[in-house]
C-alpha cells in the first residue's frame, strides 16, 4: 500500500469536517419527497448543498433540534436548540466553528457559548424556506432567509402591498403564523466599479489595449458615437498599439483577453498639415474603435462615481449612476470653465480650465485644467456637468504634466472630429445630437 | 604649405575623433530625468516601448513604479561602458535587465503605466 495514501485520506477527512459547515456549494444527493427537495414548480436541476442544508440535516441527525449558530456583536458564540440537553452534542458538532470564532477581532470574546432555547429547529425553518422559495420569483420580492438569530424565516419585499400579498400566500401554503417575518427592504443593487466588466458599454469604464511586455496597457472608454454608419467608441490614440497611426488594435473590456474583446481600431492617423501648409500636427490624441456588437451600446451614456476630490485619498470607483449626454459642448472654452471627467483610475473628478487652446508638442489647441487624473484615465470622457444627471460632451482626456496629477491635458471634440471625421449619435436617445 | 597641410590634417583628425566619440564623457543630462531597470522591450512601428521599473528618488515621475519610455526616431540613445566612455547606441542595444537613465519631455500620457517620450536614453553599466 502506498505510504502516502493514509495521509490523503486523513487530509480529505479533515477538509470534510472543517469545511462541512462552510458556505461552499457542493452537489449532494437529496432523497425525493424530503422537505429539502420541495421546489414546487421548478424544473429539475442538480441540488446545491448550502450551509443551510447542512444545518437542517444536523437538526435531524447529530444534534436533534439544532436551530443554528451565530456570533453576537462582541463575538460571544450563541447556539440555538429546541432541547437544552443537546448542548454537548451541539458543541462537539460546532467545535471547528467555535475555534474559528475566537480569531482575529473576536480573539478576546467569551469562549463559552451561550445556549438559547427556541421553538423551531433548523430543519423546520429550512422546510418553510423551501416552500416559500417559489414566491421569490415575484418581482416585488427581493430576498428570503432562514433567520437563525430570530428563529424565523424572513422575506424582504418592495412595499406594503407586497407584505399583504405574501402573508396571504404563506397562509395558503400552510406556513404557521409567527414563523414568517415579511418586511420592506431596499432593492439590491449591483455594485460594480469602473474597473469591472460591464454589459452596457459607456464612458468611464476600463478598457485594455494590447499590453506591452511587463506592462498592462489600461485606459478608459471615452464615449460612443456613430461614424460612417457604424457604432464606434472614442479613446486616446496612445491607448492603441501604435500612437498616431492605424494599427487595427483590438480592445478588450475590462481586459485584453479572449472573450472580452469589444472592438478594433478603425480610425487613427499620424501628423498632418492640420494647421495649414508646412505644418505637421494633430488636434487630438484620439482614435475611433469600431464596436463588434458583442455588448449593448449605451448611447450617450457616461458612468459616474461619487466625486473624488482629494488626490491623497484612494478614489471611490463604485459606479453609482449614468449621465446622459444631452449636447455637444459648443463655443469657446473660457479659462475658469468647470470640466468633469470619469476615468478608471480616479473615478469622477472635476476642475477648472487653467489654459485654453494650448500647443503641447505636436498637438494644437489642447486644454489644460485642474482636473485630477492619473495613469489609466487616458481616453476618459470629459464633459461639462449640468446637474440632473445631464452633461455636455467636451472631449477626451489624454495626459498631464509628469509629476502633477492635479493637472490634466485634454483634446476637444471639435479637434477629434477634424482629425478623424464627423461623429453622430453622441447624445442620449431623444436629444438629437 | 607643409605647415598648412599639417594643420589641416590635425583639424580633420580632431573632427573625426569628436564625431566618433559621440557625447563627451560625463556630460550632464539636462531636463527631467529618471533611472530604472529595463523589465520589458516592445518594438512597435511608432516607437520602441521600453518598460522600466523606476528607481526611487528620481527627479522625474515621482511615485511611479513602472513607466513606459517611448524611444522613437528622435530619441538619442547612448551606451555608457564600465570605463566611463559613452558611445552612440540604438534601440536594439537595450536589453532587459539593463539600467537606464532617461531624460523625458515632461508630458505624461496617462495610460497605465504612463508613457513618456524619451529625449535621451543612456544605458548604464551594471553596478
Interface residues (C-beta under 8 A of the other chain):
Chain A: X209 X212 X213 X214 X215 X216 X217 X218 X219 X236 X238 X239 X241 X242 X243 X244 X245 X247 X285 X345 X360 X361 X373 X374 X375 X376 X377 X378 X397 X398 X399 X400 X401 X402 X403 X408 X409
Chain B: X32 X39 X40 X41 X42 X44 X45 X46 X47 X49 X51 X60 X61 X62 X64 X66 X68 X70 X104 X105 X106 X107 X108 X109 X110 X111 X112 X113 X114 X115 X116 X117
